[in-house]
């Protein structure tokens, strides 16, 4: 009898098909079935692992629509541009770059939120769907076994996408860290400068400090406020410290500490000593500007006097701009007991005026062939400028005009709270600080605003340069002794003191130094005066540098009219 051929079992990945006879389709043994089902995509866990999740699709969409990293990059670029414009003193370009930065930040947030909402609400993809952008998935239809090559390709694709995501996250974190670093650097500018190049750096940064800090809120000083355990104000975001709001800028600032107070207790000011000192100065020559107009009465130079606690460095950038626009040399002075000028036991305005007259006759007019000058003064320097013009011994050919920046000839006692700054600086010297940071920490007990502290700390120096401790270059004991002289004014209309030359008063709209009460007094002294108001605080030239330089240029060239002008909203 012939033997019947029995075929071997078929190794098929398809599930067994039901039949009417159990013997019609033999099934493989369990061991063989286990081996053949290793790559069977009908397994639910394996199929779900290869199926792209909403998170994977979001990652791929970020690659296709890179708005979030692009927005972060543009935000960083706008912040860098704003910092550069701030360093140059270009307020308009700075504001424009700041608006761009805000816009880019908004674009980044909108893109991120929109992507998250879209993909969070998207239905999960089916296990059998695939596209050219999706991760290659394994077909789950019965009867199609997957190959090892397909699995390896799918795994490589997923690994590449995860690596790309990690790179993008690292890039985004780096951009965010760079933004924070730039913001912190702008807020803490000048705090770590302890090298030999400190003078040049402060010259460039002084205008920035004034733009940041002018008109900002200052805590009210009192006996308890000077104590170490004074209550600390709530912290604010770095952007609020760098760019104060309009409401903050209108509040009381360091400038208001210098305002007069009728109820302030102060001793009678001492009289002038008659001693004259040689003032130190910085000279800014015009380089490529056209020469100034020739003719009788045309000025030969511009001389600038700074305010209290200031120096010639405060006018470095503006001095160069004025020289370029007017075509005249600009002399920025260090007044007595300030900057690098000599220390003398007097702060009387007659003595300051004598110093300025001596400087013009000894240094300026020999270089300008005896031409008169335009004299500009801010704050304390403004009162000294007015005293020069009203001096009975004023040479006829000395001045062609004067500009007083936010200062009137009013008498009045200085507020006793101003002594808080002197107390703070004396405390810093007693502490023998070895770094600027240590001095700033002490000053924080009296002043919370960083811009005000930075302005006061511009007077901190090492003398000699290798000294172990920092000291103030201004004589604090002289300022304490003669502080009453700073609120005084040596002339009165009853004495017949007047100046008939061109006079311009520049008022900050947010400052109270020039007001309705003292404008009539100023007109008695200066019958040819004109009053112009700029939207700024006490530091008009720092908050509105471009507009201020325009005013000076017109005044020097004779384009500005003189004479009485009605004053509104003063």
C-alpha positions as CSV (number, residue, x, y, z in Angstrom):
1,X,0.0,0.0,0.0
2,X,1.5,3.4,-1.0
3,X,2.2,5.8,1.7
4,X,0.3,9.1,1.6
5,X,2.3,12.4,1.6
6,X,1.5,14.7,4.6
7,X,2.7,18.3,4.1
8,X,4.5,20.1,7.0
9,X,2.7,22.7,9.0
10,X,2.6,26.2,7.3
11,X,4.2,29.0,9.3
12,X,1.7,31.8,8.6
13,X,1.2,34.9,10.6
14,X,-2.5,35.0,9.8
15,X,-4.9,33.8,12.5
16,X,-6.5,30.5,12.1
17,X,-9.6,30.5,9.9
18,X,-12.6,28.7,11.3
19,X,-13.5,25.6,9.2
20,X,-16.1,22.9,9.4
21,X,-13.4,20.3,10.0
22,X,-10.8,20.5,12.7
23,X,-8.3,18.7,10.6
24,X,-8.6,20.9,7.5
25,X,-6.1,23.5,8.8
26,X,-3.5,22.2,11.1
27,X,-2.2,24.7,13.7
28,X,1.5,25.1,14.5
29,X,2.8,24.1,17.9
30,X,2.9,26.8,20.6
31,X,6.7,27.1,20.3
32,X,6.6,27.8,16.6
33,X,3.6,30.2,17.0
34,X,5.5,32.2,19.7
35,X,8.5,32.5,17.3
36,X,6.5,33.7,14.4
37,X,4.4,36.2,16.4
38,X,7.5,38.1,17.5
39,X,6.9,40.7,14.8
40,X,3.2,40.4,14.6
41,X,1.9,44.0,14.7
42,X,-1.5,42.9,15.8
43,X,-0.1,43.0,19.3
44,X,-1.8,46.1,20.9
45,X,1.1,47.2,23.1
46,X,3.6,47.0,20.3
47,X,1.4,48.9,17.9
48,X,0.7,51.7,20.4
49,X,4.4,52.1,21.0
50,X,5.1,52.7,17.3
51,X,2.0,54.9,16.8
52,X,2.9,58.7,16.9
53,X,1.4,60.3,20.0
54,X,0.1,63.9,20.2
55,X,3.4,64.9,21.8
56,X,5.3,63.5,18.9
57,X,3.1,65.3,16.4
58,X,3.6,68.6,18.4
59,X,7.4,68.1,18.2
60,X,7.2,67.6,14.4
61,X,4.9,70.6,14.1
62,X,7.5,72.8,16.0
63,X,10.0,71.7,13.4
64,X,7.7,72.7,10.6
65,X,6.6,76.0,12.2
66,X,9.5,77.3,14.2
67,X,7.7,80.4,15.5
68,X,8.6,79.7,19.1
69,X,12.4,79.6,18.8
70,X,12.3,82.3,16.1
71,X,10.3,84.6,18.4
72,X,12.8,83.9,21.2
73,X,15.7,84.7,18.9
74,X,14.1,88.0,17.7
75,X,13.3,88.9,21.3
76,X,17.0,88.5,22.3
77,X,18.1,90.6,19.3
78,X,15.7,93.4,20.1
79,X,16.9,93.4,23.7
80,X,20.5,93.7,22.6
81,X,19.6,96.5,20.2
82,X,17.8,98.3,23.1
83,X,20.8,98.0,25.3
84,X,23.1,99.4,22.6
85,X,20.7,102.4,22.0
86,X,20.5,103.0,25.8
87,X,24.3,103.0,26.0
88,X,24.4,105.6,23.2
89,X,21.8,107.8,24.9
90,X,19.4,107.5,21.9
91,X,16.1,107.5,23.8
92,X,13.8,107.3,20.7
93,X,15.6,104.3,19.2
94,X,15.7,102.7,22.6
95,X,11.9,103.0,23.0
96,X,11.4,101.6,19.5
97,X,13.6,98.6,20.2
98,X,11.8,98.1,23.4
99,X,8.5,98.0,21.6
100,X,9.8,95.5,19.1
101,X,11.0,93.3,22.0
102,X,7.5,93.3,23.6
103,X,6.0,92.4,20.2
104,X,8.3,89.5,19.7
105,X,7.6,88.2,23.2
106,X,3.9,88.3,22.5
107,X,4.4,86.5,19.2
108,X,6.3,83.7,21.0
109,X,3.7,83.3,23.7
110,X,0.8,83.3,21.1
111,X,2.6,80.7,19.0
112,X,3.3,78.4,22.0
113,X,-0.2,78.7,23.4
114,X,-1.9,78.2,20.0
115,X,0.2,75.1,19.3
116,X,-0.5,73.6,22.7
117,X,-4.2,74.2,22.4
118,X,-4.4,72.8,18.9
119,X,-2.6,69.6,19.5
120,X,-4.1,69.0,22.9
121,X,-7.6,69.0,21.3
122,X,-6.5,67.0,18.3
123,X,-7.9,63.4,18.2
124,X,-5.3,60.7,18.7
125,X,-4.0,59.2,15.4
126,X,-5.1,55.7,14.4
127,X,-2.7,52.9,14.5
128,X,-3.0,52.3,10.7
129,X,-2.7,56.0,9.6
130,X,0.6,57.3,8.2
131,X,1.9,60.2,6.2
132,X,5.2,61.3,4.9
133,X,5.8,63.5,7.9
134,X,4.7,60.9,10.5
135,X,6.9,58.3,12.1
136,X,6.8,55.1,10.0
137,X,4.2,52.9,11.7
138,X,3.8,49.2,11.2
139,X,0.7,48.0,9.4
140,X,-1.6,46.2,11.8
141,X,-3.7,44.4,9.3
142,X,-3.8,40.7,9.7
143,X,-1.5,38.6,7.6
144,X,1.4,41.2,7.1
145,X,4.3,40.5,9.4
146,X,6.7,43.3,10.1
147,X,10.4,43.0,9.3
148,X,13.4,43.8,11.5
149,X,14.5,46.5,9.0
150,X,11.2,48.4,9.4
151,X,11.4,48.3,13.2
152,X,15.0,49.6,13.1
153,X,14.1,52.4,10.8
154,X,11.1,53.4,13.0
155,X,13.3,53.4,16.1
156,X,16.0,55.5,14.4
157,X,13.4,58.0,13.3
158,X,12.1,58.3,16.8
159,X,15.6,58.7,18.3
160,X,16.4,61.4,15.8
161,X,13.2,63.3,16.6
162,X,13.9,63.1,20.4
163,X,17.5,64.3,19.8
164,X,16.2,67.3,17.7
165,X,13.7,68.1,20.4
166,X,16.4,68.1,23.1
167,X,18.6,70.4,20.9
168,X,15.7,72.9,20.4
169,X,14.9,72.9,24.2
170,X,18.6,73.6,24.9
171,X,18.6,76.4,22.4
172,X,15.5,77.9,23.9
173,X,16.9,77.7,27.4
174,X,20.1,79.4,26.2
175,X,18.2,82.2,24.6
176,X,16.1,82.7,27.8
177,X,19.3,82.7,29.9
178,X,20.8,85.3,27.6
179,X,17.8,87.5,28.0
180,X,18.0,87.3,31.8
181,X,21.7,88.0,31.7
182,X,21.3,91.1,29.5
183,X,18.5,92.4,31.7
184,X,20.6,91.9,34.9
185,X,23.6,93.5,33.2
186,X,21.5,96.6,32.3
187,X,20.0,96.8,35.8
188,X,23.4,96.4,37.6
189,X,25.5,98.4,35.0
190,X,28.6,99.9,36.6
191,X,28.4,97.9,39.9
192,X,31.4,95.7,39.2
193,X,33.8,98.3,37.5
194,X,36.9,98.3,39.6
195,X,39.6,98.4,36.9
196,X,41.7,101.2,35.5
197,X,39.1,101.8,32.7
198,X,36.4,102.8,35.2
199,X,36.5,106.4,34.3
200,X,35.8,105.9,30.6
201,X,33.0,103.4,31.4
202,X,31.3,105.7,33.8
203,X,31.5,108.5,31.3
204,X,29.4,106.4,28.9
205,X,27.1,105.0,31.5
206,X,26.2,108.2,33.3
207,X,23.5,109.2,30.9
208,X,22.1,105.7,31.0
209,X,21.8,106.0,34.8
210,X,20.0,109.3,34.6
211,X,17.6,108.0,31.9
212,X,16.8,104.9,34.1
213,X,16.6,106.7,37.4
214,X,15.4,110.2,36.9
215,X,12.1,111.0,38.6
216,X,11.8,107.6,40.2
217,X,10.2,107.1,43.6
218,X,12.4,107.6,46.7
219,X,11.5,106.5,50.2
220,X,10.7,109.3,52.6
221,X,13.6,109.8,54.9
222,X,13.2,110.1,58.7
223,X,15.0,109.3,61.8
224,X,13.7,105.7,61.7
225,X,14.4,105.3,57.9
226,X,18.1,105.7,58.5
227,X,18.2,102.6,60.7
228,X,19.4,99.3,59.5
229,X,16.1,97.6,60.1
230,X,14.0,99.9,58.0
231,X,11.2,97.9,56.3
232,X,12.1,96.6,52.9
233,X,9.7,97.6,50.0
234,X,8.2,94.8,48.0
235,X,10.4,93.4,45.2
236,X,9.6,94.4,41.7
237,X,10.5,92.7,38.4
238,X,13.8,93.7,36.7
239,X,11.9,95.3,33.9
240,X,10.1,97.6,36.4
241,X,13.4,98.6,38.0
242,X,15.0,99.4,34.6
243,X,12.0,101.0,32.9
244,X,9.8,102.7,35.6
245,X,6.2,103.4,34.9
246,X,4.9,106.9,34.2
247,X,3.3,107.0,37.7
248,X,6.6,106.1,39.3
249,X,8.5,108.7,37.4
250,X,6.2,111.4,38.6
251,X,6.8,110.7,42.3
252,X,9.4,112.2,44.5
253,X,13.0,111.3,43.5
254,X,16.4,112.3,44.7
255,X,15.9,115.6,43.1
256,X,13.1,116.4,45.5
257,X,15.6,115.9,48.3
258,X,17.3,119.0,47.2
259,X,14.1,121.1,47.2
260,X,13.6,123.8,49.7
261,X,11.5,123.5,52.8
262,X,10.4,126.4,54.9
263,X,10.1,124.3,58.1
264,X,13.5,122.7,57.8
265,X,15.8,123.5,60.7
266,X,19.2,124.9,59.4
267,X,21.8,127.2,60.6
268,X,22.5,130.5,58.9
269,X,24.8,130.1,55.8
270,X,28.3,131.4,56.1
271,X,29.5,134.2,53.9
272,X,31.9,134.0,50.9
273,X,35.6,133.5,51.6
274,X,36.8,135.3,48.4
275,X,39.2,132.4,47.7
276,X,39.3,131.3,44.1
277,X,40.4,127.8,42.9
278,X,41.5,126.4,39.5
279,X,38.7,124.2,38.3
280,X,39.4,120.9,36.5
281,X,37.6,120.3,33.2
282,X,37.1,118.1,30.2
283,X,37.3,119.7,26.7
284,X,35.1,118.4,23.9
285,X,36.3,119.8,20.5
286,X,34.1,119.7,17.4
287,X,35.5,117.3,14.9
288,X,33.5,117.3,11.6
289,X,31.0,120.0,12.4
290,X,31.0,123.2,10.4
291,X,32.6,126.2,12.1
292,X,30.5,128.5,14.2
293,X,29.2,131.8,12.8
294,X,31.7,134.7,12.9
295,X,30.8,138.2,13.9
296,X,30.3,140.5,16.9
297,X,28.5,138.9,19.8
298,X,29.0,135.4,18.6
299,X,30.1,133.0,21.3
300,X,33.4,131.3,21.2
301,X,32.7,128.4,23.5
302,X,30.2,126.7,25.7
303,X,30.9,126.2,29.5
304,X,28.9,123.7,31.6
305,X,28.5,123.5,35.4
306,X,27.1,120.3,36.9
307,X,24.8,119.7,39.9
308,X,25.3,118.6,43.5
309,X,27.2,115.3,43.8
310,X,27.9,115.4,40.1
311,X,31.0,116.0,38.0
312,X,32.2,116.7,34.5
313,X,31.7,113.0,33.7
314,X,27.9,113.5,33.8
315,X,28.2,115.8,30.7
316,X,30.6,113.6,28.7
317,X,28.2,112.4,26.0
318,X,26.1,115.5,25.9
319,X,29.2,117.7,25.7
320,X,30.3,115.9,22.6
321,X,26.9,116.2,21.0
322,X,26.7,120.0,21.8
323,X,30.2,120.5,20.3
324,X,29.2,118.6,17.2
325,X,26.0,120.5,16.7
326,X,27.2,124.0,17.5
327,X,30.7,123.8,16.1
328,X,32.0,125.3,19.4
329,X,34.4,123.8,22.0
330,X,32.6,122.6,25.1
331,X,34.2,122.9,28.5
332,X,32.6,120.6,31.2
333,X,33.7,121.7,34.6
334,X,34.3,120.1,38.0
335,X,33.0,122.7,40.5
336,X,34.8,123.2,43.8
337,X,34.6,120.2,46.2
338,X,33.4,118.0,43.3
339,X,35.2,115.7,40.9
340,X,38.9,116.3,40.6
341,X,38.7,120.0,41.5
342,X,40.4,121.3,44.7
343,X,38.6,121.1,48.1
344,X,38.0,124.4,49.9
345,X,36.0,125.3,53.0
346,X,33.1,127.0,51.2
347,X,30.1,126.2,49.1
348,X,29.0,129.8,48.7
349,X,27.6,130.7,45.3
350,X,29.6,133.9,45.1
351,X,32.8,131.8,45.5
352,X,31.5,129.3,42.9
353,X,30.8,132.2,40.5
354,X,34.3,133.6,41.1
355,X,35.8,130.2,40.2
356,X,33.8,130.1,36.9
357,X,34.7,133.6,35.9
358,X,38.4,133.0,36.7
359,X,38.2,129.8,34.6
360,X,36.7,131.5,31.6
361,X,39.2,134.4,31.7
362,X,42.2,132.1,32.3
363,X,41.4,129.1,30.2
364,X,38.7,129.7,27.7
365,X,39.1,133.2,26.3
366,X,42.8,132.9,25.5
367,X,41.9,130.0,23.3
368,X,38.9,131.8,21.7
369,X,40.6,135.1,21.1
370,X,38.6,136.8,23.8
371,X,35.1,135.8,22.6
372,X,32.3,135.5,25.1
373,X,30.8,132.2,26.1
374,X,27.4,130.6,26.6
375,X,27.2,129.4,30.2
376,X,25.0,126.3,31.1
377,X,24.3,125.1,34.6
378,X,22.1,122.4,36.0
379,X,20.7,122.3,39.6
380,X,23.4,123.6,41.9
381,X,25.4,124.5,38.8
382,X,22.3,126.4,37.6
383,X,22.4,128.6,40.7
384,X,26.1,129.2,40.3
385,X,25.4,130.2,36.6
386,X,22.7,132.7,37.7
387,X,25.2,134.1,40.3
388,X,27.8,134.6,37.6
389,X,25.4,136.6,35.5
390,X,24.2,138.8,38.4
391,X,27.7,139.5,39.7
392,X,28.3,143.3,39.9
393,X,31.9,142.7,38.8
394,X,31.0,140.7,35.7
395,X,33.2,141.7,32.7
396,X,31.1,143.0,29.8
397,X,32.6,140.6,27.2
398,X,32.3,137.5,29.3
399,X,28.9,136.1,28.5
400,X,26.7,136.1,25.5
401,X,23.9,134.2,27.2
402,X,23.1,131.8,30.0
403,X,20.9,128.6,30.3
404,X,19.6,127.5,33.7
405,X,18.4,123.9,33.7
406,X,15.6,123.3,36.2
407,X,16.8,125.8,38.8
408,X,15.5,129.2,39.9
409,X,17.1,132.0,42.0
410,X,14.9,131.3,45.0
411,X,16.2,131.3,48.5
412,X,15.2,128.7,51.0
413,X,16.6,126.2,53.6
414,X,17.5,122.8,52.3
415,X,15.5,119.9,53.7
416,X,17.2,118.3,56.7
417,X,16.4,114.9,55.2
418,X,19.0,115.5,52.5
419,X,21.6,114.9,55.2
420,X,20.6,111.2,55.0
421,X,22.9,110.8,51.9
422,X,25.8,112.4,53.7
423,X,25.2,110.1,56.6
424,X,25.2,107.1,54.3
425,X,28.4,108.0,52.6
426,X,30.1,108.7,55.9
427,X,29.0,105.2,57.1
428,X,30.5,103.7,53.9
429,X,33.9,105.3,54.6
430,X,33.8,104.1,58.2
431,X,33.1,100.6,57.1
432,X,36.3,100.6,55.0
433,X,34.6,98.8,52.0
434,X,36.9,96.8,49.8
435,X,34.4,96.6,46.9
436,X,31.7,98.7,45.3
437,X,29.2,95.9,46.0
438,X,29.9,96.2,49.7
439,X,29.4,100.0,49.6
440,X,26.1,99.5,47.6
441,X,24.8,97.1,50.3
442,X,25.4,99.8,53.0
443,X,23.8,102.5,50.9
444,X,20.6,100.4,50.5
445,X,19.7,101.1,54.1
446,X,19.1,104.8,53.1
447,X,18.2,104.4,49.4
448,X,16.3,101.6,47.7
449,X,16.5,102.8,44.1
450,X,19.5,101.3,42.3
451,X,19.8,104.3,39.9
452,X,20.1,106.8,42.7
453,X,22.7,104.6,44.5
454,X,24.7,104.3,41.3
455,X,24.7,108.1,40.9
456,X,25.9,108.6,44.4
457,X,28.5,105.9,44.0
458,X,30.1,107.6,41.0
459,X,32.0,109.6,43.6
460,X,33.5,106.4,45.1
461,X,37.2,106.0,44.3
462,X,40.5,104.5,45.4
463,X,43.0,107.1,46.4
464,X,45.7,106.1,45.7
465,X,44.7,103.6,43.0
466,X,46.2,100.7,45.0
467,X,44.5,101.6,48.2
468,X,42.8,98.6,49.9
469,X,39.6,100.6,50.7
470,X,37.2,102.8,48.7
471,X,36.6,106.4,49.8
472,X,34.5,109.3,48.4
473,X,36.4,111.9,46.4
474,X,34.0,114.7,47.6
475,X,34.7,116.2,51.1
476,X,31.7,115.1,53.1
477,X,32.7,117.1,56.1
478,X,32.7,120.3,54.1
479,X,29.3,119.5,52.6
480,X,27.9,118.8,56.0
481,X,29.3,122.0,57.5
482,X,28.1,124.3,54.7
483,X,24.9,122.6,53.5
484,X,23.0,125.7,54.4
485,X,24.8,127.6,51.6
486,X,23.4,125.3,49.0
487,X,19.8,126.5,49.6
488,X,20.8,130.2,49.8
489,X,21.2,132.7,46.9
490,X,23.4,135.7,47.3
491,X,21.4,138.4,45.4
492,X,18.1,140.1,45.7
493,X,16.0,142.2,43.3
494,X,16.0,144.9,46.0
495,X,19.7,145.3,45.5
496,X,19.1,146.2,41.8
497,X,20.8,143.0,40.6
498,X,19.7,142.3,37.1
499,X,21.2,140.7,34.0
500,X,20.0,142.0,30.6
501,X,21.5,139.4,28.4
502,X,19.8,136.4,26.8
503,X,18.5,134.0,29.4
504,X,16.8,130.6,29.0
505,X,15.2,128.7,31.8
506,X,14.6,125.0,30.9
507,X,12.0,123.4,33.2
508,X,11.2,119.7,33.7
509,X,7.4,119.3,33.7
510,X,7.6,116.7,36.5
511,X,9.9,118.9,38.7
512,X,8.9,121.6,41.1
513,X,12.1,123.6,41.2
514,X,10.7,126.2,38.8
515,X,7.1,127.0,39.7
516,X,4.5,129.7,39.6
517,X,5.8,131.2,42.9
518,X,9.4,131.8,41.8
519,X,8.9,132.6,38.1
520,X,8.1,136.3,38.9
521,X,11.2,136.5,41.0
522,X,13.3,135.1,38.1
523,X,11.8,137.7,35.7
524,X,12.8,140.5,38.1
525,X,16.4,139.3,37.9
526,X,16.4,138.4,34.2
527,X,14.0,140.7,32.2
528,X,15.0,139.0,28.9
529,X,14.3,135.5,30.2
530,X,12.4,132.8,28.3
531,X,11.0,129.7,29.9
532,X,10.7,126.4,28.0
533,X,9.3,123.2,29.4
534,X,10.3,119.6,28.4
535,X,8.4,116.5,29.5
536,X,11.0,115.3,32.0
537,X,11.9,115.3,35.7
538,X,14.8,117.2,37.4
539,X,17.4,115.8,35.1
540,X,16.0,117.3,31.9
541,X,19.2,116.9,29.9
542,X,19.4,113.2,30.7
543,X,15.8,112.3,30.1
544,X,15.4,114.4,26.9
545,X,19.0,114.6,25.5
546,X,18.0,115.1,21.9
547,X,15.5,117.9,22.6
548,X,17.9,119.5,25.0
549,X,20.7,119.6,22.5
550,X,18.3,121.1,20.0
551,X,17.5,123.9,22.4
552,X,21.1,124.6,23.1
553,X,21.9,124.7,19.4
554,X,19.1,127.2,18.6
555,X,20.1,129.3,21.6
556,X,23.8,129.5,20.5
557,X,22.9,130.2,16.9
558,X,20.5,133.0,17.9
559,X,17.4,131.2,16.5
560,X,15.6,131.1,19.9
561,X,13.7,134.3,20.6
562,X,14.2,136.0,23.9
563,X,11.7,137.8,26.0
564,X,8.8,137.0,28.2
565,X,6.7,134.0,27.3
566,X,3.4,132.9,29.0
567,X,3.8,129.9,31.2
568,X,1.0,127.3,31.2
569,X,0.7,124.3,33.5
570,X,3.8,125.1,35.5
